[in-house]
C-alpha cells in the first residue's frame, strides 16, 4: 500500500452568499427548512465526500493559484446566492409542554460554508492514480468522520482545494441530510458555470412531499439517545475499476437475453455482476442469504413526482435478496437472473411503496445506525450514480482527469458508482472490501472479463 500523501492546510475561509451584504432593513430572514423522514433517517451517516482531480495548468500560460482561489471564492459566494440554505446549519427546537424535539435546517445562523486551501507539495497526479488505491485521496477532503448531526456545529458544506505538483483536487464534503448526489452535483455544476461566467438557473428548491408531515416531532429528549459514532471502522481495501461502454453494453445484452426481456438497465446489469462476483469472492455457505442494496432516488417514483430541481435527500435503500445457491451456484440462473431480482425490487418501489414507508416511519420515527447498514455479512450497498454529470464541472481547468470519494461511509461491501471519463455509458466503480475478499475478486474470471 502506498503511503498517504502529506497534506498541509494553508488557509481557511468561510464563504457566505453575495446577497448577505445587503443592509439589514432590506434583508428578509429565510424561514426554517423542515426535514423529511428520508433525511432525518440519515443523521448518523457521515458527510458525503466526492471530488474531482484536474491537471494543473502551466504557470507559463498565465495560471496563478492565488488568482484561481480568489475566483473560486468569488464564484462560490455568487452561487450560494441561489443556494442560500447550504450556508446555514442544522438546529434543534425542544420544548417540554407539549413534548417536542424537532431538527430542522436554519438557513441564516451560520458563518457560511468552509473553503480550505491545502497543498501536497511532493505528490503528482500519477502518484495517486497509478497505485489504484482510493485511500490516497482521503487527505484531500475536509470533515473526515463527521456525521450529519454534526451539522449543528459544523458547516453543511466544506470544499477543500488541494494543490499537487502537477494537479488540483477539488473535494466537497456535504451534509448528507441536506443533499443527495443529485443535489450535490447540481450545485457543483452551477458553481462551475458561475465560475466560468456562464448563465445558470439552478437554485435550492423544496416542495412539499405528499404524505409527509411538514414538521416531524422526534421521540427524543437529547441527541445522545440516538447518536452513534463508529470508532474503529474495518480496514478495507479500496480500489477503482473502469468499465467501458462496450463491456457494459455486452453485460446488458447478456442479462436481457438470459431473462428473455428488454427491461434490464445497464445499471442493473452492472449491479448484478458486482453482486455475483463479490459473493463468490466471499465464499459464503450455499444456503446463506445475500443482499444487494441500491440507493434509489424517490423523485420520480412519487405521485405527484418531485421536480428534478428538488434539493434534499429523498432517497431509500432498495434491496434484492437471494441465497448463494440461487445467485451463483445454479447453472441456469446466471447474470440475467440476478439482474431480474434487482429490476423487480426497483419496479416494486413505486409511489405506493414509498408512501407506505413514509407512513410506517412517521408512526414510529427512528434514526438509522450505520452499524446496521452493513450488519449482514453478505451485503453489498451501491450508492452514487453513473448518471451524475460530474465531468461537466471544469472550473476553467478543462475536463477532470478522475473522480474519487473520501473516507466517509466506507465498509466491507460498499460500492460507489461514477460516470466513466470516456462517456458514452462507461462507468467507474469504486469498491471497498476486506483485503482477503479483494484479492479473490481481482482474480475472479467473470469480473475480469467484464473489464475487457
C-alpha positions in Angstrom: 0.0 0.0 0.0 1.4 3.4 -1.0 1.9 5.9 1.9 -0.9 8.5 2.3 0.1 11.9 0.9 1.2 14.6 3.3 -1.3 17.4 3.0 -0.8 20.8 4.6 -3.6 23.2 5.3 -2.5 26.7 4.1 -5.6 28.8 4.5 -9.3 28.6 5.6 -12.2 30.9 4.8 -15.9 30.9 5.5 -18.0 31.9 2.4 -21.4 33.4 2.6 -23.9 34.3 -0.2 -23.2 37.5 -2.0 -26.5 39.0 -1.0 -25.6 38.7 2.7 -24.0 42.1 2.2 -27.5 43.7 1.8 -28.4 46.3 4.5 -30.4 44.5 7.3 -33.5 46.6 6.6 -33.5 45.1 3.1 -32.9 41.6 4.2 -35.6 39.1 4.8 -34.7 36.3 7.1 -35.4 33.0 5.3 -37.8 30.6 7.1 -36.6 27.3 8.6 -36.5 24.3 6.3 -38.0 21.2 8.0 -36.5 17.8 7.2 -38.3 14.8 5.8 -38.3 11.2 7.0 -35.8 10.3 4.3 -33.4 12.9 5.6 -33.9 12.5 9.4 -33.2 8.8 9.0 -29.6 9.5 8.0 -28.5 11.8 10.9 -25.9 9.2 11.9 -24.4 8.8 8.4 -21.1 10.5 7.5 -21.0 13.6 5.3 -20.9 12.6 1.6 -17.5 13.2 0.0 -16.9 13.4 -3.7 -14.2 15.2 -5.7 -12.5 15.9 -9.0 -8.9 15.7 -10.0 -7.5 18.1 -12.6 -4.2 18.6 -14.4 -2.8 22.0 -13.2 -2.3 24.5 -16.0 1.2 25.6 -16.7 2.3 28.8 -15.0 3.9 29.8 -18.3 0.4 30.0 -19.7 -0.5 32.6 -17.1 -2.0 30.3 -14.4 -1.8 31.6 -10.8 -3.1 29.5 -7.9 -3.7 32.8 -6.0 -5.9 34.2 -8.7 -7.7 30.8 -9.2 -8.5 30.6 -5.5 -9.8 34.2 -5.5 -12.0 33.4 -8.5 -13.3 30.2 -6.8 -14.3 32.0 -3.7 -16.0 34.8 -5.6 -18.0 32.4 -7.8 -18.8 30.3 -4.8 -20.3 33.2 -2.9 -22.3 34.2 -6.0 -23.5 30.6 -6.4 -24.6 30.5 -2.8 -27.0 33.4 -3.5 -29.2 30.8 -5.2 -28.4 28.0 -2.7 -28.5 30.1 0.5 -29.5 27.2 2.8 -26.2 25.4 2.2 -24.6 28.2 4.1 -26.7 27.5 7.1 -26.6 25.0 9.9 -28.9 22.4 11.5 -30.8 23.3 14.6 -32.9 21.6 17.2 -36.0 23.1 18.8 -37.0 21.5 22.1 -39.9 22.1 24.4 -41.4 20.2 27.3 -45.1 21.2 27.2 -46.2 19.7 24.9 -43.1 17.5 24.4 -41.4 18.4 21.2 -38.0 17.6 19.6 -37.7 19.0 16.1 -34.5 19.0 13.9 -34.5 21.5 11.0 -32.2 23.5 8.7 -31.7 27.0 9.9 -30.5 28.9 6.7 -29.4 32.0 8.5 -27.5 31.2 11.7 -24.0 30.3 10.4 -20.7 31.9 9.3 -21.2 30.2 5.9 -19.6 27.2 4.2 -16.0 26.4 4.7 -13.3 26.8 1.9 -9.9 25.2 2.5 -6.7 25.7 0.5 -4.2 22.9 1.1 -1.0 21.7 -0.6 0.6 18.3 -1.2 3.9 19.6 -2.4 5.6 16.3 -3.2 2.6 14.5 -4.8 1.9 14.2 -8.5 -1.3 13.1 -10.3 0.5 9.8 -11.2 1.4 9.2 -7.6 -2.2 9.0 -6.5 -3.7 7.4 -9.7 -1.2 4.7 -10.6 -1.4 2.6 -7.4 -5.2 2.3 -7.8 -5.6 2.9 -4.1 -8.6 5.1 -3.3 -7.3 5.7 0.3 -4.7 8.0 -1.2 -7.5 10.5 -1.8 -8.7 10.6 1.8 -6.5 13.6 2.9 -7.9 15.7 0.1 -11.3 16.1 1.9 -12.3 18.1 4.9 -14.6 17.0 7.7 -13.5 13.4 7.7 -15.6 11.2 10.0 -18.1 13.9 10.7 -21.7 12.7 10.9 -24.7 14.5 9.6 -25.9 15.5 13.1 -22.7 17.4 13.5 -24.2 19.9 11.0 -25.5 21.7 14.2 -21.9 23.0 14.8 -20.1 22.2 11.5 -20.7 23.8 8.1 -23.1 21.9 5.9 -20.6 22.0 3.1 -16.8 22.2 3.1 -14.7 22.5 0.0 -11.0 21.6 0.1 -8.8 22.7 -2.9 -5.6 20.8 -2.7 -2.7 21.8 -4.9 -0.4 19.0 -6.1 2.9 19.3 -8.0 1.0 19.0 -11.3 -2.6 18.8 -10.3 -5.5 20.3 -8.4 -8.1 18.3 -6.5 -11.4 19.9 -5.6 -13.1 17.8 -2.9 -16.6 18.5 -1.5 -17.8 17.2 1.9 -21.6 17.8 2.1 -24.0 17.0 4.8 -26.0 14.0 3.5 -29.1 15.0 5.3 -29.2 18.2 3.3 -28.2 16.9 -0.1 -28.1 13.6 -2.1 -25.9 13.1 -5.1 -28.4 14.7 -7.5 -28.5 17.8 -5.4 -24.7 18.0 -4.7 -23.7 17.7 -8.4 -26.4 20.2 -9.4 -24.8 22.6 -7.0 -21.3 21.8 -8.2 -22.3 22.2 -11.9 -23.9 25.6 -11.1 -20.7 26.7 -9.3 -18.6 25.7 -12.2 -20.8 27.6 -14.6 -20.8 30.7 -12.4 -17.0 30.4 -12.2 -16.9 30.4 -16.0 -19.4 33.3 -16.1 -22.0 31.1 -17.8 -25.7 31.5 -17.2 -27.3 29.2 -14.7 -30.9 29.0 -13.5 -30.1 26.4 -10.8 -31.2 27.1 -7.2 -32.2 25.5 -3.9 -35.8 24.3 -4.3 -38.0 22.5 -1.9 -41.6 21.3 -2.5 -44.0 19.5 -0.1 -44.0 15.7 -0.3 -47.4 14.3 -0.2 -47.9 12.1 2.8 -45.1 13.8 4.8 -45.9 15.8 7.9 -44.4 19.3 7.4 -42.9 19.2 10.9 -41.8 15.9 12.4 -41.6 15.6 16.2 -38.9 13.0 17.1 -39.4 10.8 20.2 -36.2 12.0 21.9 -35.2 14.5 24.6 -31.4 14.5 23.9 -29.3 13.6 20.9 -27.3 11.1 22.9 -30.4 8.8 22.7 -29.9 8.2 19.0 -26.3 9.2 18.1 -23.9 6.5 17.1 -20.3 7.1 16.1 -18.3 4.1 14.7 -14.9 4.5 16.4 -13.0 1.7 14.7 -14.3 1.1 11.1 -13.0 -2.1 9.5 -9.7 -1.7 7.5 -10.9 -2.3 4.0 -9.1 -2.2 0.6 -10.4 0.5 -1.7 -9.9 0.0 -5.4 -11.2 1.8 -8.6 -12.2 -0.1 -11.7 -13.2 1.1 -15.2 -16.0 -0.5 -17.2 -16.0 0.6 -20.9 -19.3 1.4 -22.7 -18.8 -1.7 -24.9 -18.3 -4.1 -22.0 -21.4 -2.6 -20.3 -23.4 -3.0 -23.5 -22.4 -6.6 -23.6 -23.4 -7.2 -20.0 -26.8 -5.5 -20.5 -27.4 -7.6 -23.7 -26.4 -10.8 -21.9 -28.7 -10.1 -18.9 -31.7 -9.3 -21.1 -31.1 -12.3 -23.3 -31.0 -14.6 -20.3 -34.1 -13.0 -18.9 -35.9 -13.1 -22.3 -36.8 -9.5 -21.9 -35.5 -6.0 -22.7 -36.2 -4.3 -19.4 -32.8 -4.8 -17.6 -30.9 -1.5 -17.5 -27.1 -1.0 -17.7 -27.0 -0.1 -14.0 -29.0 -3.2 -13.0 -26.7 -5.4 -15.2 -23.5 -4.0 -13.6 -25.0 -4.2 -10.1 -25.9 -7.8 -10.7 -22.4 -8.6 -11.9 -20.9 -7.0 -8.7 -23.4 -8.8 -6.5 -22.4 -12.2 -8.1 -18.6 -11.6 -8.2 -18.3 -10.3 -4.6 -20.5 -13.1 -3.2 -18.2 -15.6 -5.0 -15.1 -13.8 -3.5 -16.5 -14.1 0.0 -17.3 -17.8 -0.3 -20.3 -18.0 2.0 -22.1 -21.3 2.5 -24.6 -22.3 -0.2 -27.7 -21.8 2.0 -26.6 -18.3 3.2 -28.7 -15.3 2.2 -27.1 -12.5 0.2 -28.4 -8.9 -0.1 -27.8 -6.2 -2.7 -28.9 -2.7 -1.6 -29.3 0.1 -4.1 -29.6 3.7 -3.1 -32.7 4.9 -5.1 -34.0 8.4 -5.6 -37.7 8.8 -5.0 -38.1 12.0 -7.1 -39.8 10.3 -10.0 -41.3 7.4 -8.0 -43.7 9.7 -6.1 -47.0 10.8 -7.5 -47.0 13.7 -7.9 -43.3 13.5 -8.7 -40.7 15.8 -7.2 -39.1 18.2 -9.7 -35.6 17.4 -10.8 -34.5 20.6 -9.1 -35.7 19.4 -5.6 -32.8 20.0 -3.3 -32.6 17.4 -0.5 -32.0 13.7 0.1 -35.3 11.9 -1.0 -33.5 8.5 -1.1 -34.4 5.0 0.1 -32.3 1.8 0.0 -34.0 -0.8 -2.2 -32.8 -4.4 -1.7 -32.6 -7.6 -3.7 -32.1 -10.9 -1.8 -31.1 -14.4 -2.9 -29.4 -17.5 -1.5 -25.9 -18.2 -2.5 -27.1 -21.2 -4.4 -29.6 -19.2 -6.5 -27.2 -16.3 -7.1 -24.0 -18.1 -8.2 -24.3 -21.9 -8.0 -27.4 -22.7 -10.1 -26.3 -23.2 -13.7 -29.5 -21.9 -15.3 -29.6 -18.8 -13.2 -26.8 -16.5 -14.2 -26.3 -12.8 -14.6 -29.8 -12.3 -16.0 -31.5 -13.9 -13.1 -29.6 -11.7 -10.6 -30.3 -8.6 -12.6 -34.0 -9.5 -12.7 -34.1 -9.7 -8.9 -32.8 -6.1 -8.8 -35.1 -5.0 -11.6 -38.2 -6.3 -9.7 -37.0 -4.7 -6.4 -36.7 -1.3 -8.2 -40.0 -1.8 -10.1 -41.9 -2.5 -6.9 -40.5 0.6 -5.2 -43.3 2.8 -6.5 -45.4 5.6 -5.2 -47.5 3.2 -3.0 -44.4 1.6 -1.5 -42.7 4.9 -0.8 -45.8 6.4 0.9 -46.2 3.2 2.9 -42.6 3.6 4.1 -43.3 7.3 5.0 -46.4 6.3 6.9 -44.7 3.5 8.8 -41.7 5.6 9.7 -43.8 8.6 10.8 -45.8 6.3 13.2 -42.6 5.2 14.8 -39.7 7.6 13.9 -36.2 6.2 14.3 -32.7 7.2 13.3 -30.7 4.6 11.4 -27.4 3.4 13.0 -24.7 2.9 10.4 -23.5 -0.3 12.1 -26.9 -1.7 11.0 -26.4 -0.8 7.3 -23.7 -3.4 6.9 -24.9 -5.8 9.5 -25.4 -8.6 7.1 -22.1 -10.4 6.4 -23.1 -11.0 2.7 -24.3 -7.5 1.9 -23.2 -5.1 -0.8 -24.5 -1.5 -0.8 -24.4 0.5 -4.0 -24.5 4.3 -3.9 -24.0 7.3 -6.2 -24.8 7.0 -9.9 -23.0 7.0 -13.3 -25.8 9.3 -14.4 -24.4 12.3 -12.4 -22.7 14.7 -14.9 -19.6 15.0 -12.7 -17.3 15.8 -15.6 -19.3 18.9 -16.6 -17.6 20.6 -13.6 -14.5 22.1 -15.2 -13.9 25.4 -13.3 -11.7 26.6 -16.2 -9.3 23.7 -15.7 -10.6 21.5 -18.6 -12.1 18.1 -18.1 -11.2 16.4 -14.9 -8.7 13.5 -15.0 -10.7 11.4 -12.5 -13.4 11.5 -9.9 -13.0 9.9 -6.4 -14.6 9.8 -3.0 -13.3 10.3 0.5 -13.3 8.0 3.6 -16.9 8.6 4.6 -19.4 5.7 4.9 -16.9 3.1 4.0 -17.2 -0.6 5.0 -16.9 -4.0 3.5 -19.2 -4.3 0.6 -19.7 -0.5 -0.1 -19.7 0.3 -3.8 -19.7 3.8 -5.3 -20.5 4.3 -8.9 -19.2 7.2 -11.1 -19.6 8.1 -14.8 -16.7 6.9 -16.9 -14.4 9.7 -18.1 -14.8 8.5 -21.7 -18.6 9.0 -21.5 -20.9 7.0 -23.8 -22.2 5.0 -20.9 -18.9 3.9 -19.4 -18.6 3.7 -15.6 -16.2 3.9 -12.8 -16.7 1.5 -9.9 -15.1 2.2 -6.5 -15.1 -1.0 -4.4 -14.5 -1.4 -0.6 -13.8 -5.0 0.5 -11.9 -6.7 3.3 -8.4 -7.5 2.0 -8.9 -11.2 1.6 -12.1 -10.6 -0.4 -10.5 -8.0 -2.7 -7.7 -10.4 -3.5 -10.3 -13.1 -4.6 -12.3 -10.5 -6.6 -9.3 -9.3 -8.6 -8.8 -12.9 -9.8 -12.5 -13.6 -10.5 -12.8 -14.5 -14.1 -16.4 -13.1 -14.6 -15.2 -9.8 -13.1 -12.0 -9.7 -15.2 -14.0 -10.5 -18.4 -16.4 -7.6 -17.7 -13.5 -5.1 -17.8 -12.3 -6.1 -21.3 
